[in-house]
């Protein structure tokens, strides 16, 4: 089965046939750009939320208590199943 040539479709709808090496380079560039954008968005969200719940109940303590309860439920279930 013959491989189809790689094609790049521009935002304006123009199709450009690409050699395999060029396709790999374009793919790497696009992948790197999308990672950078998402990291920037994540950093912005973290900075916006930093200190938002300061002075309130500890979310870490609540999370640890929830996880301990979940582990207890898992242990009880395993004891029921395995005796």
PyMOL commands that set and color helices and strands:
alter all, ss='L'
color gray80, all
select helices_A, chain A and resi 20-49+59-82
alter helices_A, ss='H'
color red, helices_A
select strands_A, chain A and resi 6-9+15-18
alter strands_A, ss='S'
color yellow, strands_A
deselect
rebuild
show_as cartoon
